[in-house]
Amino acid sequence: MHAPSPAPAHDAYDAVIVGGGHNGLVAAAYLARAGRSVLVLERLGHTGGAAVSTRPFAGVDARLSRYSYLVSLLPQKIVHELGLDFAVRERTISSYTPTVRGGRPTGLLVGGGEQRTRASFEALTGSDREYASWQRFYATMRHVAERVFPTLTGPLPTRAALRERIGDDDAWRMLFEEPVGVAVEREFADDLVRGVVLTDALIGTFADAHDPTLAQNRCFLYHVIGNSTGDWNVPVGGMGALTDALAKAARDAGAEIVTGHEATRIETDGTRAEVTFRDDSSASTVAARHVLVNASPEALAALLGEQPPVPAEGAQLKVNMLLRRLPRLRDHGVDPREAFAGTFHIAEGYGQLGTAYAEAAAGKLPGAPPSEIYCHSLTDPSILGPELAAQGYQTLTLFGLHTPARLFAANNDAARDELLKSTLAQLDAHLDEPIADCLALDEDGRPCIEAKTPLNLERDLRLPGGNIFHRELAFPYADETTGRWGVETEHASVLLCGAGAVRGGGVSGIPGHNAAMAVLEAGTR
């Protein structure tokens, strides 16, 4: 447990930031470096929000990225401008997807060089057609990424300006106008290949490939544009290394960070604001020229005493494991150390994803739950204690799809246990030994595995409905509701700097950066 910080040192600040997650810390660092007086109020005993490293298993020296776990959307611009002591490492393998063809265990390996990837596609599909389609498709995605990503840290472009910047009508149509399933089915023929492509549209997003709302398109877009490459990299030292570096940068610049103090009310006349907060024993108020809320739109509405937005709903199962060793695979043609280094797709064929969605939409847990797994410690063993690393221990992170919060409402624990059992059974179908035989034990002899549903995330982190993006993602362009930076509210002195801002979602720091830029820009007018 962390002891609460002392009370704030002053009764007024240029900026009060509600919430010490990574976006709030980014905003604090930028504003403090610009000479503003900054107070960060964090209700928990530590900063970091969902981007933390913890030791979840009793007596075991392994620091896992318990919630958020990979980095793609964090601009190097933020890392450099704030002087962060933080690095990521590329994964040597992008993905491996096991399957059975003709009664024989096999799989699709993407990574390890173009020659290996091409050979894997040809062995799986019997021709070079799918690999050629893969190259064309992702060349288009790279083109879009190179043009869209640099706009994320500037004022929002209009829809027309973003389309002109992309300069490719076909790409615009497949991503911004028609359901992404249309492009997936047009470009690819193999069910497994189609599924691997589609998964980026379904992370934390409960949608069908042909959902007319295009929720899946927005999710897909943000998963393929990060740092103009779409690569998803491993945070060295775990996700907590990032938020620790951000907290240090903010403090070094002069920001005051107060933990164990929860904001309970914001009042504003449009030019200044007052924040009420409490600790374990008392309540106090602090004045500010600007208040930046690093929390969900739902929490923002509650703080302001306003009508809440449409309820959000998460749709993922997060499982953390520590293994004594990696399991052996039924497909003997791939080394487990390569298969688990990238994203290991389970039950994520295109048809399987469609079936799982239909079952969940009908109110049932998917019979063959789709999920994806990766091993952080293969790329970055520093998260393991020296003894565990020497003995060959490894971490596994599993992220399950199509598990909306509504499925856990009646009995969260029972539904979670049932889903975990069937999810691991899908993994076991591709292993030469049950994953349970590889699990490490904690100091009490219990298996080192924990599973969290959307309702667990709502309880632990106050994510509305367990939604990891705080609400549905938005396309990165302006409309009549967005404001100039995508962080504005109806109150000039109150900004939203959490994942629910336009261009929020994922570990990016972009909403925090943009809220800070909006404050600084307002100060020059």
C-alpha positions in Angstrom: 0.0 0.0 0.0 1.1 3.6 -0.7 0.7 6.3 2.0 -1.3 9.4 0.8 0.8 12.4 -0.1 0.6 15.6 2.1 -2.2 18.1 1.2 -1.5 20.5 -1.7 0.9 23.2 -0.8 -1.2 26.1 -2.3 -4.8 27.1 -2.6 -4.6 28.1 -6.2 -2.8 26.9 -9.4 -2.7 27.8 -13.0 -3.8 24.2 -13.8 -5.3 21.4 -11.7 -5.2 18.0 -13.3 -7.7 15.4 -12.0 -6.1 12.0 -12.3 -2.5 10.9 -12.4 -2.7 8.4 -15.3 -0.2 8.7 -18.1 -2.2 11.4 -20.0 -2.5 13.6 -16.9 1.2 13.2 -16.2 2.0 14.2 -19.8 -0.1 17.3 -19.5 1.4 18.2 -16.1 5.0 17.9 -17.5 4.3 20.1 -20.5 2.5 22.8 -18.5 5.1 22.8 -15.7 7.9 23.1 -18.3 6.1 26.1 -19.7 6.2 27.8 -16.4 2.7 27.1 -15.2 1.9 26.2 -11.6 0.4 22.6 -11.7 -1.3 20.4 -9.2 -2.1 16.7 -10.0 -4.8 15.1 -7.8 -4.7 11.3 -7.9 -7.2 9.3 -5.8 -5.1 6.2 -5.6 -1.9 5.9 -3.6 0.2 5.9 -6.7 0.3 7.4 -10.2 0.0 5.6 -13.5 -3.7 4.6 -13.9 -3.9 1.6 -16.2 -0.3 2.0 -17.3 1.4 0.4 -14.3 3.7 -2.5 -13.4 2.8 -4.6 -10.4 3.8 -7.9 -8.8 0.4 -9.6 -8.9 1.5 -13.0 -7.5 2.4 -13.3 -3.9 6.1 -13.7 -3.2 7.0 -13.9 -6.9 9.6 -11.4 -8.3 7.9 -10.6 -11.6 6.7 -7.1 -12.4 3.9 -7.4 -15.0 2.2 -4.7 -17.0 -1.1 -5.6 -15.4 -3.5 -3.7 -17.6 -2.0 -1.8 -20.6 0.9 -3.8 -22.0 2.2 -2.7 -25.5 3.1 0.7 -26.9 2.4 2.0 -30.4 0.6 5.4 -30.3 3.0 7.2 -28.0 4.7 9.8 -30.2 8.5 9.9 -30.0 7.9 13.7 -30.1 6.5 13.4 -26.5 9.4 11.2 -25.3 12.0 13.6 -26.7 10.4 16.8 -25.7 9.9 15.7 -22.1 13.3 14.1 -21.9 11.9 10.8 -20.8 14.2 8.0 -19.6 12.0 5.4 -21.4 12.5 3.1 -24.3 10.7 0.4 -26.3 12.0 -2.6 -28.1 10.7 -4.0 -31.4 9.4 -7.6 -31.4 11.3 -9.9 -33.7 8.1 -11.6 -34.7 4.9 -9.8 -35.6 2.5 -12.7 -35.1 1.9 -16.4 -35.2 -1.5 -18.0 -35.7 -1.8 -21.8 -35.2 -4.3 -23.8 -37.1 -4.9 -27.3 -38.5 -5.0 -27.9 -42.2 -5.5 -31.4 -43.7 -5.4 -32.9 -40.2 -1.9 -31.5 -39.7 -0.9 -28.8 -37.1 0.5 -25.8 -38.8 0.3 -22.0 -38.6 1.0 -18.6 -40.1 4.2 -16.9 -39.0 4.5 -13.2 -39.8 8.0 -11.8 -39.1 11.5 -13.0 -39.0 12.2 -11.5 -42.4 10.4 -11.2 -45.7 11.6 -14.6 -47.0 10.3 -16.5 -43.9 6.9 -14.7 -44.0 6.4 -15.3 -47.7 7.3 -19.0 -47.2 4.8 -19.3 -44.3 2.0 -17.8 -46.4 2.7 -20.1 -49.3 2.9 -23.2 -47.1 -0.4 -22.3 -45.5 -2.4 -21.2 -48.5 -0.7 -23.1 -51.3 0.2 -20.0 -53.4 1.8 -16.6 -53.2 -1.5 -14.7 -53.8 -2.3 -14.1 -50.1 1.1 -12.8 -49.4 1.0 -10.4 -52.4 -2.4 -9.2 -51.1 -0.9 -8.8 -47.6 1.9 -6.7 -48.9 -0.4 -4.4 -51.0 -2.9 -4.0 -48.1 -0.3 -3.1 -45.5 1.6 -0.8 -47.9 -1.7 1.1 -48.1 -2.0 1.1 -44.3 1.6 2.4 -44.1 0.8 5.2 -46.5 -2.3 6.2 -44.4 -0.2 6.0 -41.2 2.5 8.3 -42.5 -0.1 10.9 -43.3 -2.4 10.6 -40.4 -0.2 10.0 -37.4 1.7 13.4 -37.5 -1.7 15.2 -37.3 -2.5 13.7 -33.9 -0.5 16.2 -32.0 -1.8 19.3 -33.7 -5.2 21.0 -34.0 -7.8 18.7 -35.5 -7.9 18.8 -39.3 -11.3 18.9 -41.0 -12.6 15.7 -42.6 -11.9 17.2 -46.0 -8.4 18.3 -45.1 -7.6 14.8 -43.7 -8.9 13.1 -46.8 -6.8 15.5 -49.0 -3.8 14.8 -46.9 -4.2 11.0 -47.3 -4.6 11.5 -51.0 -5.9 8.0 -51.8 -9.6 7.6 -52.5 -9.5 3.8 -52.2 -7.8 3.9 -48.8 -10.2 6.6 -47.6 -13.2 4.6 -48.6 -12.0 1.3 -47.0 -11.2 3.0 -43.7 -13.5 6.0 -43.4 -16.6 5.2 -45.4 -17.4 1.5 -45.7 -17.1 -1.3 -43.1 -13.6 -2.6 -43.0 -15.0 -6.1 -43.5 -15.6 -5.2 -47.1 -11.9 -4.5 -47.7 -10.8 -7.6 -45.8 -13.1 -9.9 -47.9 -12.1 -8.2 -51.1 -8.4 -8.3 -50.5 -8.0 -11.7 -48.9 -9.4 -15.2 -49.6 -8.0 -17.3 -46.8 -10.2 -17.4 -43.7 -7.2 -17.4 -41.3 -5.5 -14.5 -43.0 -8.7 -12.5 -43.0 -9.1 -13.1 -39.3 -5.5 -12.0 -38.5 -6.2 -8.7 -40.3 -9.6 -8.2 -38.7 -8.4 -8.6 -35.1 -7.0 -5.0 -35.1 -10.5 -3.8 -35.6 -11.8 -5.6 -32.5 -9.5 -4.8 -29.7 -11.7 -3.7 -26.8 -14.4 -3.1 -29.4 -17.5 -5.2 -29.6 -18.5 -5.0 -33.3 -19.0 -7.1 -36.3 -16.7 -6.8 -39.4 -19.7 -5.1 -41.2 -21.0 -3.0 -38.4 -22.6 0.1 -40.1 -21.5 2.4 -37.3 -17.9 1.8 -38.3 -16.8 1.4 -34.7 -14.6 -1.4 -36.0 -13.0 0.9 -38.5 -12.1 3.5 -35.9 -10.5 0.8 -33.8 -8.6 -0.6 -36.8 -7.3 2.8 -37.8 -5.7 3.5 -34.4 -4.1 0.1 -34.4 -2.3 0.5 -37.7 -1.1 4.2 -37.6 1.1 4.3 -34.5 4.3 6.3 -35.0 3.6 6.2 -38.8 4.4 2.4 -38.8 1.6 0.7 -36.9 4.3 -1.3 -35.0 3.4 -2.4 -31.4 6.5 -2.5 -29.2 7.5 -3.7 -25.8 8.0 -1.1 -23.0 11.4 -1.8 -21.5 10.9 -2.3 -17.8 7.1 -2.7 -18.2 4.4 -0.1 -18.6 5.2 1.3 -15.2 8.6 2.4 -16.5 6.7 4.9 -18.7 4.5 6.4 -16.0 7.4 6.5 -13.5 9.4 8.5 -16.1 6.4 10.8 -16.8 5.9 11.4 -13.1 9.6 12.3 -12.7 9.5 14.6 -15.7 6.5 16.4 -14.2 8.0 16.7 -10.7 11.4 17.8 -12.1 9.6 20.6 -14.0 7.9 21.8 -10.9 4.5 20.1 -10.9 3.0 19.0 -7.6 1.6 15.5 -7.5 -0.6 14.6 -4.6 -1.8 11.0 -4.3 -4.5 9.6 -2.0 -6.6 12.7 -2.8 -9.8 12.3 -4.8 -11.5 15.1 -6.7 -15.2 15.1 -6.0 -16.6 18.3 -7.6 -15.7 20.9 -10.2 -17.4 24.3 -10.3 -16.6 26.9 -13.0 -17.9 30.2 -14.2 -16.2 29.7 -17.6 -13.1 31.7 -16.8 -11.9 30.1 -13.5 -12.7 26.9 -11.7 -12.7 25.4 -8.2 -12.0 21.8 -7.5 -13.2 20.1 -4.3 -11.2 17.1 -3.2 -10.9 14.8 -0.2 -8.5 12.4 1.5 -9.3 9.9 4.2 -10.1 12.5 6.8 -11.3 15.8 5.3 -12.4 17.7 2.2 -10.8 20.9 0.8 -11.0 23.1 -2.3 -8.4 24.5 -4.7 -8.8 27.2 -7.3 -7.5 27.0 -10.9 -7.5 28.9 -14.1 -7.9 25.5 -16.0 -8.9 22.1 -14.8 -7.8 19.1 -17.0 -9.7 15.9 -16.3 -7.7 12.7 -16.9 -10.7 10.5 -16.4 -13.7 9.3 -18.4 -16.4 11.5 -19.9 -18.7 9.8 -17.4 -16.5 10.9 -14.5 -16.2 14.4 -16.0 -20.0 14.7 -16.1 -20.3 13.5 -12.5 -17.7 16.1 -11.3 -19.5 18.9 -13.1 -23.0 17.7 -11.9 -24.1 17.3 -15.5 -26.1 14.7 -17.5 -23.9 11.6 -18.0 -23.0 10.5 -21.6 -24.3 7.3 -23.2 -23.0 4.5 -21.0 -19.8 2.9 -22.3 -19.2 -0.9 -22.5 -15.9 -2.8 -22.5 -15.5 -6.1 -24.3 -12.3 -7.8 -23.3 -10.9 -10.4 -21.0 -7.4 -9.6 -19.7 -5.3 -12.6 -18.3 -1.9 -12.4 -16.8 0.2 -15.5 -16.3 3.7 -16.4 -15.1 5.1 -19.7 -16.5 8.0 -21.9 -15.4 8.7 -22.5 -19.1 7.0 -21.8 -22.4 4.7 -24.7 -23.6 5.6 -27.0 -26.4 3.5 -26.5 -29.6 1.8 -29.1 -31.7 3.2 -27.3 -34.7 6.8 -28.5 -34.5 7.8 -26.2 -37.4 8.0 -23.1 -35.2 10.0 -22.5 -32.0 7.8 -21.4 -29.1 10.2 -18.6 -28.3 9.3 -17.1 -31.7 5.7 -18.0 -31.7 5.1 -16.3 -28.4 7.4 -13.3 -29.0 4.8 -11.7 -31.3 1.1 -11.8 -31.1 -0.1 -15.4 -30.8 -3.6 -15.5 -32.3 -6.1 -18.1 -30.9 -9.5 -18.9 -32.4 -9.2 -15.8 -34.5 -10.1 -17.1 -38.0 -12.5 -14.8 -39.8 -15.4 -17.2 -39.4 -14.6 -17.8 -35.7 -14.6 -14.1 -35.0 -18.0 -13.8 -36.6 -19.4 -16.7 -34.7 -18.0 -15.4 -31.4 -19.6 -12.0 -32.0 -23.0 -13.5 -32.9 -22.9 -15.7 -29.7 -22.0 -12.7 -27.5 -24.6 -10.5 -29.1 -27.2 -13.1 -28.3 -26.2 -13.0 -24.7 -23.9 -16.1 -24.5 -20.3 -16.4 -23.7 -18.5 -17.4 -26.9 -18.1 -21.2 -27.2 -14.6 -20.8 -28.8 -13.4 -17.5 -27.3 -11.0 -15.6 -29.6 -7.9 -14.2 -27.9 -4.3 -13.1 -28.5 -1.3 -13.7 -26.4 2.2 -12.4 -26.2 5.3 -12.9 -24.0 6.8 -9.7 -22.7 9.8 -11.3 -21.1 11.1 -12.8 -24.3 11.8 -9.3 -25.6 12.5 -7.7 -22.2 13.6 -10.0 -19.4 14.2 -7.1 -17.1 10.7 -7.5 -15.6 11.8 -10.8 -14.1 13.9 -11.1 -11.0 17.4 -12.6 -11.7 16.5 -16.0 -10.3 13.3 -16.3 -12.3 15.1 -15.2 -15.5 18.0 -17.7 -14.9 15.5 -20.6 -14.4 13.7 -19.8 -17.7 10.5 -18.3 -16.3 8.4 -16.4 -18.8 5.3 -14.1 -18.7 2.2 -14.5 -20.8 -0.4 -11.8 -21.4 -3.7 -12.8 -22.9 -6.3 -10.4 -24.3 -9.7 -11.9 -25.1 -12.2 -10.4 -27.7 -16.0 -10.3 -27.9 -16.7 -10.5 -24.2 -18.9 -7.5 -23.5 -19.6 -6.4 -20.0 -23.2 -7.4 -20.2 -22.2 -11.1 -20.2 -20.9 -10.7 -16.6 -23.7 -8.7 -15.1 -25.5 -11.6 -13.4 -22.5 -13.3 -11.8 -19.1 -11.8 -12.7 -16.9 -14.4 -11.0 -18.8 -17.4 -12.3 -18.8 -16.1 -15.9 -15.2 -15.1 -15.6 -14.2 -18.6 -14.5 -16.2 -20.2 -17.2 -14.7 -17.9 -19.9 -11.2 -18.4 -18.6 -11.6 -22.2 -18.8 -12.9 -22.2 -22.4 -10.3 -19.6 -23.4 -7.4 -21.7 -22.1 -9.0 -24.8 -23.8 -8.7 -23.0 -27.1 -5.0 -22.4 -26.4 -4.4 -26.0 -25.2 -5.8 -27.3 -28.6 -2.6 -26.0 -30.2 -0.2 -27.1 -27.5 1.6 -30.4 -26.9 1.0 -29.9 -23.1 -1.7 -28.1 -21.1 -0.8 -24.6 -20.3 -1.7 -25.4 -16.6 1.3 -27.7 -16.5 3.6 -24.8 -17.3 2.2 -22.3 -14.7 4.4 -21.1 -11.9 3.2 -21.2 -8.3 3.1 -18.3 -5.9 4.4 -18.5 -2.3 1.1 -20.1 -1.2 1.2 -22.8 -3.9 -1.4 -21.2 -6.1 -1.0 -21.0 -9.9 0.2 -17.7 -11.1 -2.7 -16.7 -13.3 -5.3 -13.9 -12.9 -8.2 -12.9 -15.1 -10.0 -9.6 -15.3 -13.4 -9.0 -17.0 -14.7 -5.5 -18.0 -16.5 -5.4 -14.6 -13.2 -6.0 -12.8 -11.6 -3.2 -14.8 -14.5 -0.9 -13.9 -14.0 -1.8 -10.2 -10.2 -1.5 -10.2 -9.7 1.5 -12.5 -13.2 3.1 -12.8 -13.1 2.4 -16.5 -16.8 3.0 -17.5 -18.3 -0.4 -18.2 -14.7 -1.7 -18.4 -14.2 0.2 -21.6 -10.4 0.6 -22.1 -11.0 3.6 -24.4 -13.5 5.2 -22.0 -16.0 5.4 -24.9 -16.2 4.6 -28.6 -13.2 5.8 -30.5 -13.6 8.8 -32.8 -12.1 9.4 -36.2 -9.3 11.9 -35.9 -10.9 14.9 -37.6 -13.0 17.8 -36.4 -16.8 18.1 -36.5 -19.3 20.4 -34.7 -18.8 18.7 -31.4 -15.0 18.4 -31.1 -13.5 21.8 -30.5 -10.1 22.8 -31.9 -8.0 20.2 -30.1 -10.5 17.5 -29.4 -10.2 18.1 -25.6 -12.6 21.0 -25.2 -15.8 20.8 -23.1 -18.7 23.3 -22.9 -16.7 25.1 -20.2 -13.7 27.1 -21.4 -11.7 26.4 -18.2 -12.4 22.7 -18.1 -10.7 20.2 -20.6 -10.8 16.5 -21.0 -7.3 15.0 -21.2 -8.1 11.3 -20.8 -8.7 8.5 -23.3 -12.2 9.7 -24.0 -10.9 12.8 -25.8 -10.9 12.8 -29.6 -7.7 10.9 -30.6 -7.6 9.2 -27.2 -7.4 5.5 -26.5 -4.3 3.4 -26.0 -1.2 4.5 -24.2 -0.4 7.5 -26.3 -0.1 10.6 -24.1 -1.8 12.4 -27.1 -4.8 13.7 -25.1 -2.5 15.0 -22.4 -0.3 16.7 -24.9 -3.2 18.2 -26.7 -4.9 19.5 -23.6 -1.7 21.2 -22.5 -1.3 22.7 -25.9 -4.9 24.1 -25.7 -4.2 25.7 -22.4 -0.9 27.2 -23.6 -2.6 28.4 -26.8 -5.4 30.0 -24.8 -2.8 31.8 -22.7 -1.3 33.5 -25.7 -4.6 34.9 -27.0 
